[in-house]
């Protein structure tokens, strides 16, 4: 039980960092992409990955949808040439290990 709580806490922190990065108006698309890359490759993602790999779990669907919605909002608000939302989706797929199962969760 404690391990699950720690995973959720770590995932929540990572999710907040990713959303803050996506929403940052002072960063260019390129800077956002670099930060998203570094966040996804840092120490927390092993826990994030394990949650993403649990296909059809409510938590995984929520994480995926929240990131996608926030990234789409950033694309619309800042009209970036290089879309952040597709970059975020690519990262989710890359770190989940199961692209086809995740794509089903993307019909928002």
VMD Tcl script that builds the backbone (N, CA, C; Angstrom):
set m [mol new atoms 324]
animate dup $m
set s [atomselect $m all]
$s set {name element resname resid chain x y z} {
  {N N UNK 1 A 0.829 -1.196 0.000}
  {CA C UNK 1 A 0.000 0.000 0.000}
  {C C UNK 1 A 0.873 1.260 0.000}
  {N N UNK 2 A 1.923 1.222 0.787}
  {CA C UNK 2 A 2.819 2.375 0.879}
  {C C UNK 2 A 3.505 2.645 -0.460}
  {N N UNK 3 A 3.884 1.563 -1.156}
  {CA C UNK 3 A 4.555 1.690 -2.450}
  {C C UNK 3 A 3.622 2.362 -3.464}
  {N N UNK 4 A 2.358 1.976 -3.458}
  {CA C UNK 4 A 1.375 2.566 -4.373}
  {C C UNK 4 A 1.235 4.060 -4.079}
  {N N UNK 5 A 1.180 4.418 -2.799}
  {CA C UNK 5 A 1.063 5.829 -2.428}
  {C C UNK 5 A 2.271 6.614 -2.920}
  {N N UNK 6 A 3.460 6.039 -2.752}
  {CA C UNK 6 A 4.677 6.714 -3.211}
  {C C UNK 6 A 4.661 6.887 -4.723}
  {N N UNK 7 A 4.179 5.865 -5.445}
  {CA C UNK 7 A 4.099 5.967 -6.902}
  {C C UNK 7 A 3.153 7.090 -7.301}
  {N N UNK 8 A 2.002 7.156 -6.660}
  {CA C UNK 8 A 1.023 8.191 -7.003}
  {C C UNK 8 A 1.578 9.572 -6.686}
  {N N UNK 9 A 2.270 9.687 -5.559}
  {CA C UNK 9 A 2.844 10.964 -5.166}
  {C C UNK 9 A 3.915 11.405 -6.166}
  {N N UNK 10 A 4.792 10.487 -6.540}
  {CA C UNK 10 A 5.846 10.797 -7.512}
  {C C UNK 10 A 5.241 11.137 -8.866}
  {N N UNK 11 A 4.218 10.401 -9.254}
  {CA C UNK 11 A 3.558 10.650 -10.534}
  {C C UNK 11 A 2.873 12.008 -10.511}
  {N N UNK 12 A 2.233 12.327 -9.402}
  {CA C UNK 12 A 1.560 13.613 -9.262}
  {C C UNK 12 A 2.562 14.762 -9.375}
  {N N UNK 13 A 3.719 14.617 -8.738}
  {CA C UNK 13 A 4.753 15.658 -8.813}
  {C C UNK 13 A 5.253 15.817 -10.242}
  {N N UNK 14 A 5.488 14.701 -10.914}
  {CA C UNK 14 A 5.957 14.759 -12.300}
  {C C UNK 14 A 4.896 15.406 -13.182}
  {N N UNK 15 A 3.658 15.008 -12.989}
  {CA C UNK 15 A 2.558 15.556 -13.783}
  {C C UNK 15 A 2.477 17.076 -13.595}
  {N N UNK 16 A 2.600 17.546 -12.352}
  {CA C UNK 16 A 2.568 18.987 -12.086}
  {C C UNK 16 A 3.721 19.692 -12.793}
  {N N UNK 17 A 4.917 19.090 -12.740}
  {CA C UNK 17 A 6.074 19.698 -13.407}
  {C C UNK 17 A 5.864 19.762 -14.916}
  {N N UNK 18 A 5.330 18.689 -15.487}
  {CA C UNK 18 A 5.086 18.664 -16.933}
  {C C UNK 18 A 4.047 19.713 -17.323}
  {N N UNK 19 A 2.966 19.811 -16.553}
  {CA C UNK 19 A 1.917 20.795 -16.854}
  {C C UNK 19 A 2.463 22.217 -16.717}
  {N N UNK 20 A 3.239 22.466 -15.662}
  {CA C UNK 20 A 3.834 23.800 -15.497}
  {C C UNK 20 A 4.726 24.149 -16.677}
  {N N UNK 21 A 5.491 23.181 -17.136}
  {CA C UNK 21 A 6.362 23.394 -18.288}
  {C C UNK 21 A 5.537 23.706 -19.531}
  {N N UNK 22 A 4.498 22.915 -19.781}
  {CA C UNK 22 A 3.653 23.092 -20.967}
  {C C UNK 22 A 2.987 24.470 -20.949}
  {N N UNK 23 A 2.568 24.925 -19.768}
  {CA C UNK 23 A 1.821 26.182 -19.659}
  {C C UNK 23 A 2.705 27.422 -19.576}
  {N N UNK 24 A 4.010 27.257 -19.446}
  {CA C UNK 24 A 4.919 28.391 -19.259}
  {C C UNK 24 A 4.955 29.286 -20.495}
  {N N UNK 25 A 4.425 30.507 -20.353}
  {CA C UNK 25 A 4.351 31.418 -21.502}
  {C C UNK 25 A 5.711 32.026 -21.848}
  {N N UNK 26 A 6.656 31.952 -20.930}
  {CA C UNK 26 A 7.965 32.566 -21.160}
  {C C UNK 26 A 8.946 31.649 -21.880}
  {N N UNK 27 A 8.519 30.448 -22.211}
  {CA C UNK 27 A 9.419 29.499 -22.874}
  {C C UNK 27 A 8.994 29.279 -24.314}
  {N N UNK 28 A 9.979 29.092 -25.171}
  {CA C UNK 28 A 9.686 28.761 -26.569}
  {C C UNK 28 A 9.310 27.284 -26.651}
  {N N UNK 29 A 8.762 26.879 -27.787}
  {CA C UNK 29 A 8.421 25.464 -27.991}
  {C C UNK 29 A 9.651 24.592 -27.788}
  {N N UNK 30 A 10.774 25.051 -28.302}
  {CA C UNK 30 A 12.013 24.267 -28.203}
  {C C UNK 30 A 12.431 24.090 -26.746}
  {N N UNK 31 A 12.346 25.172 -25.958}
  {CA C UNK 31 A 12.701 25.096 -24.538}
  {C C UNK 31 A 11.761 24.149 -23.797}
  {N N UNK 32 A 10.473 24.219 -24.132}
  {CA C UNK 32 A 9.501 23.326 -23.500}
  {C C UNK 32 A 9.834 21.876 -23.827}
  {N N UNK 33 A 10.150 21.614 -25.085}
  {CA C UNK 33 A 10.465 20.247 -25.500}
  {C C UNK 33 A 11.689 19.719 -24.763}
  {N N UNK 34 A 12.706 20.566 -24.619}
  {CA C UNK 34 A 13.912 20.145 -23.896}
  {C C UNK 34 A 13.581 19.821 -22.445}
  {N N UNK 35 A 12.763 20.665 -21.813}
  {CA C UNK 35 A 12.414 20.423 -20.411}
  {C C UNK 35 A 11.557 19.167 -20.266}
  {N N UNK 36 A 10.611 18.963 -21.171}
  {CA C UNK 36 A 9.778 17.757 -21.123}
  {C C UNK 36 A 10.665 16.526 -21.266}
  {N N UNK 37 A 11.609 16.591 -22.207}
  {CA C UNK 37 A 12.565 15.497 -22.400}
  {C C UNK 37 A 13.309 15.192 -21.115}
  {N N UNK 38 A 13.853 16.233 -20.484}
  {CA C UNK 38 A 14.653 16.002 -19.285}
  {C C UNK 38 A 13.791 15.494 -18.131}
  {N N UNK 39 A 12.547 15.990 -18.024}
  {CA C UNK 39 A 11.656 15.493 -16.972}
  {C C UNK 39 A 11.325 14.019 -17.184}
  {N N UNK 40 A 11.076 13.646 -18.435}
  {CA C UNK 40 A 10.703 12.264 -18.728}
  {C C UNK 40 A 11.885 11.310 -18.587}
  {N N UNK 41 A 13.103 11.837 -18.656}
  {CA C UNK 41 A 14.277 10.972 -18.542}
  {C C UNK 41 A 14.912 11.044 -17.159}
  {N N UNK 42 A 14.319 11.818 -16.251}
  {CA C UNK 42 A 14.880 11.991 -14.911}
  {C C UNK 42 A 14.615 10.805 -13.998}
  {N N UNK 43 A 14.683 11.055 -12.688}
  {CA C UNK 43 A 14.553 9.979 -11.720}
  {C C UNK 43 A 13.131 9.508 -11.472}
  {N N UNK 44 A 12.142 10.374 -11.614}
  {CA C UNK 44 A 10.758 10.023 -11.305}
  {C C UNK 44 A 10.141 9.092 -12.348}
  {N N UNK 45 A 10.483 9.218 -13.646}
  {CA C UNK 45 A 9.741 8.472 -14.659}
  {C C UNK 45 A 9.678 6.958 -14.520}
  {N N UNK 46 A 10.588 6.319 -13.784}
  {CA C UNK 46 A 10.454 4.866 -13.642}
  {C C UNK 46 A 9.110 4.551 -12.981}
  {N N UNK 47 A 8.724 5.362 -12.021}
  {CA C UNK 47 A 7.424 5.174 -11.369}
  {C C UNK 47 A 6.301 5.604 -12.307}
  {N N UNK 48 A 6.534 6.685 -13.031}
  {CA C UNK 48 A 5.562 7.175 -14.003}
  {C C UNK 48 A 5.338 6.120 -15.081}
  {N N UNK 49 A 6.451 5.533 -15.570}
  {CA C UNK 49 A 6.359 4.497 -16.607}
  {C C UNK 49 A 5.555 3.310 -16.119}
  {N N UNK 50 A 5.815 2.879 -14.875}
  {CA C UNK 50 A 5.116 1.688 -14.382}
  {C C UNK 50 A 3.612 1.941 -14.326}
  {N N UNK 51 A 3.216 3.168 -14.004}
  {CA C UNK 51 A 1.786 3.477 -13.995}
  {C C UNK 51 A 1.230 3.539 -15.409}
  {N N UNK 52 A 2.008 4.107 -16.336}
  {CA C UNK 52 A 1.547 4.173 -17.719}
  {C C UNK 52 A 1.402 2.781 -18.323}
  {N N UNK 53 A 2.267 1.854 -17.896}
  {CA C UNK 53 A 2.237 0.502 -18.465}
  {C C UNK 53 A 1.037 -0.305 -17.983}
  {N N UNK 54 A 0.420 0.114 -16.883}
  {CA C UNK 54 A -0.760 -0.605 -16.386}
  {C C UNK 54 A -1.930 -0.250 -17.290}
  {N N UNK 55 A -2.057 -0.973 -18.371}
  {CA C UNK 55 A -3.084 -0.656 -19.365}
  {C C UNK 55 A -4.476 -0.775 -18.761}
  {N N UNK 56 A -5.353 0.100 -19.214}
  {CA C UNK 56 A -6.749 0.144 -18.802}
  {C C UNK 56 A -6.927 0.511 -17.334}
  {N N UNK 57 A -5.870 1.016 -16.683}
  {CA C UNK 57 A -6.057 1.465 -15.303}
  {C C UNK 57 A -6.540 2.905 -15.347}
  {N N UNK 58 A -7.369 3.272 -14.402}
  {CA C UNK 58 A -7.905 4.626 -14.369}
  {C C UNK 58 A -6.809 5.669 -14.262}
  {N N UNK 59 A -5.798 5.384 -13.463}
  {CA C UNK 59 A -4.707 6.339 -13.235}
  {C C UNK 59 A -3.985 6.654 -14.539}
  {N N UNK 60 A -3.685 5.617 -15.306}
  {CA C UNK 60 A -2.963 5.803 -16.573}
  {C C UNK 60 A -3.772 6.660 -17.529}
  {N N UNK 61 A -5.070 6.398 -17.603}
  {CA C UNK 61 A -5.921 7.170 -18.494}
  {C C UNK 61 A -5.986 8.633 -18.093}
  {N N UNK 62 A -6.046 8.874 -16.788}
  {CA C UNK 62 A -6.108 10.247 -16.287}
  {C C UNK 62 A -4.823 10.996 -16.621}
  {N N UNK 63 A -3.685 10.371 -16.367}
  {CA C UNK 63 A -2.396 11.012 -16.653}
  {C C UNK 63 A -2.298 11.370 -18.127}
  {N N UNK 64 A -2.607 10.415 -18.977}
  {CA C UNK 64 A -2.515 10.623 -20.423}
  {C C UNK 64 A -3.430 11.756 -20.861}
  {N N UNK 65 A -4.672 11.733 -20.398}
  {CA C UNK 65 A -5.645 12.740 -20.832}
  {C C UNK 65 A -5.311 14.125 -20.299}
  {N N UNK 66 A -4.881 14.204 -19.049}
  {CA C UNK 66 A -4.527 15.509 -18.482}
  {C C UNK 66 A -3.378 16.123 -19.272}
  {N N UNK 67 A -2.347 15.327 -19.541}
  {CA C UNK 67 A -1.210 15.851 -20.303}
  {C C UNK 67 A -1.638 16.280 -21.695}
  {N N UNK 68 A -2.478 15.475 -22.325}
  {CA C UNK 68 A -2.897 15.809 -23.684}
  {C C UNK 68 A -3.739 17.086 -23.706}
  {N N UNK 69 A -4.677 17.199 -22.773}
  {CA C UNK 69 A -5.534 18.385 -22.716}
  {C C UNK 69 A -4.690 19.637 -22.476}
  {N N UNK 70 A -3.756 19.564 -21.524}
  {CA C UNK 70 A -2.915 20.728 -21.220}
  {C C UNK 70 A -2.055 21.104 -22.421}
  {N N UNK 71 A -1.523 20.108 -23.101}
  {CA C UNK 71 A -0.679 20.376 -24.263}
  {C C UNK 71 A -1.493 21.007 -25.388}
  {N N UNK 72 A -2.717 20.528 -25.583}
  {CA C UNK 72 A -3.577 21.116 -26.619}
  {C C UNK 72 A -3.915 22.564 -26.294}
  {N N UNK 73 A -4.191 22.831 -24.998}
  {CA C UNK 73 A -4.480 24.206 -24.584}
  {C C UNK 73 A -3.286 25.104 -24.894}
  {N N UNK 74 A -2.086 24.610 -24.594}
  {CA C UNK 74 A -0.871 25.389 -24.862}
  {C C UNK 74 A -0.736 25.649 -26.354}
  {N N UNK 75 A -1.014 24.646 -27.175}
  {CA C UNK 75 A -0.940 24.822 -28.632}
  {C C UNK 75 A -1.903 25.909 -29.091}
  {N N UNK 76 A -3.128 25.894 -28.560}
  {CA C UNK 76 A -4.142 26.870 -28.981}
  {C C UNK 76 A -3.805 28.272 -28.489}
  {N N UNK 77 A -3.370 28.371 -27.233}
  {CA C UNK 77 A -3.106 29.685 -26.649}
  {C C UNK 77 A -1.896 30.366 -27.268}
  {N N UNK 78 A -0.846 29.611 -27.508}
  {CA C UNK 78 A 0.408 30.241 -27.915}
  {C C UNK 78 A 0.700 30.039 -29.386}
  {N N UNK 79 A -0.176 29.310 -30.091}
  {CA C UNK 79 A -0.065 29.123 -31.532}
  {C C UNK 79 A 1.373 28.812 -31.951}
  {N N UNK 80 A 1.953 27.810 -31.310}
  {CA C UNK 80 A 3.348 27.474 -31.603}
  {C C UNK 80 A 3.459 26.790 -32.958}
  {N N UNK 81 A 4.555 27.054 -33.649}
  {CA C UNK 81 A 4.780 26.429 -34.957}
  {C C UNK 81 A 4.950 24.930 -34.808}
  {N N UNK 82 A 5.747 24.542 -33.813}
  {CA C UNK 82 A 5.936 23.117 -33.562}
  {C C UNK 82 A 5.011 22.751 -32.409}
  {N N UNK 83 A 4.067 21.887 -32.687}
  {CA C UNK 83 A 3.030 21.583 -31.704}
  {C C UNK 83 A 3.581 20.822 -30.498}
  {N N UNK 84 A 3.305 21.354 -29.317}
  {CA C UNK 84 A 3.718 20.713 -28.069}
  {C C UNK 84 A 2.898 19.445 -27.840}
  {N N UNK 85 A 1.596 19.450 -28.212}
  {CA C UNK 85 A 0.735 18.304 -27.905}
  {C C UNK 85 A 1.224 17.027 -28.579}
  {N N UNK 86 A 1.644 17.116 -29.848}
  {CA C UNK 86 A 2.117 15.897 -30.519}
  {C C UNK 86 A 3.436 15.443 -29.907}
  {N N UNK 87 A 4.253 16.402 -29.468}
  {CA C UNK 87 A 5.517 16.061 -28.814}
  {C C UNK 87 A 5.249 15.332 -27.498}
  {N N UNK 88 A 4.297 15.845 -26.713}
  {CA C UNK 88 A 3.945 15.208 -25.440}
  {C C UNK 88 A 3.406 13.799 -25.689}
  {N N UNK 89 A 2.551 13.641 -26.696}
  {CA C UNK 89 A 2.021 12.312 -27.014}
  {C C UNK 89 A 3.146 11.355 -27.387}
  {N N UNK 90 A 4.096 11.833 -28.181}
  {CA C UNK 90 A 5.234 10.991 -28.553}
  {C C UNK 90 A 6.004 10.544 -27.320}
  {N N UNK 91 A 6.175 11.466 -26.362}
  {CA C UNK 91 A 6.900 11.125 -25.133}
  {C C UNK 91 A 6.125 10.087 -24.325}
  {N N UNK 92 A 4.806 10.266 -24.226}
  {CA C UNK 92 A 3.995 9.307 -23.468}
  {C C UNK 92 A 4.125 7.926 -24.097}
  {N N UNK 93 A 4.050 7.870 -25.421}
  {CA C UNK 93 A 4.180 6.588 -26.117}
  {C C UNK 93 A 5.566 6.006 -25.892}
  {N N UNK 94 A 6.589 6.836 -26.034}
  {CA C UNK 94 A 7.971 6.362 -25.895}
  {C C UNK 94 A 8.202 5.743 -24.521}
  {N N UNK 95 A 7.693 6.404 -23.488}
  {CA C UNK 95 A 7.957 5.926 -22.138}
  {C C UNK 95 A 6.932 4.930 -21.623}
  {N N UNK 96 A 5.872 4.702 -22.356}
  {CA C UNK 96 A 4.873 3.741 -21.893}
  {C C UNK 96 A 5.214 2.336 -22.345}
  {N N UNK 97 A 5.830 2.220 -23.526}
  {CA C UNK 97 A 6.165 0.909 -24.057}
  {C C UNK 97 A 4.998 0.224 -24.739}
  {N N UNK 98 A 3.850 0.876 -24.825}
  {CA C UNK 98 A 2.703 0.234 -25.450}
  {C C UNK 98 A 1.865 1.266 -26.194}
  {N N UNK 99 A 2.334 1.666 -27.343}
  {CA C UNK 99 A 1.717 2.761 -28.096}
  {C C UNK 99 A 0.268 2.476 -28.468}
  {N N UNK 100 A -0.018 1.295 -28.953}
  {CA C UNK 100 A -1.366 1.005 -29.453}
  {C C UNK 100 A -2.417 1.093 -28.360}
  {N N UNK 101 A -2.090 0.589 -27.172}
  {CA C UNK 101 A -3.055 0.647 -26.074}
  {C C UNK 101 A -3.295 2.079 -25.624}
  {N N UNK 102 A -2.247 2.903 -25.648}
  {CA C UNK 102 A -2.411 4.284 -25.205}
  {C C UNK 102 A -3.216 5.111 -26.193}
  {N N UNK 103 A -3.059 4.838 -27.476}
  {CA C UNK 103 A -3.758 5.621 -28.493}
  {C C UNK 103 A -5.268 5.563 -28.264}
  {N N UNK 104 A -5.773 4.419 -27.785}
  {CA C UNK 104 A -7.207 4.288 -27.488}
  {C C UNK 104 A -7.662 5.303 -26.447}
  {N N UNK 105 A -6.781 5.673 -25.536}
  {CA C UNK 105 A -7.140 6.624 -24.481}
  {C C UNK 105 A -7.100 8.066 -24.963}
  {N N UNK 106 A -6.693 8.296 -26.187}
  {CA C UNK 106 A -6.509 9.668 -26.647}
  {C C UNK 106 A -7.741 10.282 -27.285}
  {N N UNK 107 A -8.880 9.551 -27.366}
  {CA C UNK 107 A -10.057 10.212 -27.934}
  {C C UNK 107 A -10.722 10.996 -26.834}
  {N N UNK 108 A -10.397 12.238 -26.763}
  {CA C UNK 108 A -10.959 13.085 -25.698}
  {C C UNK 108 A -12.202 13.759 -26.229}
}
mol reanalyze $m
mol bondsrecalc $m
mol representation Tube
mol addrep $m
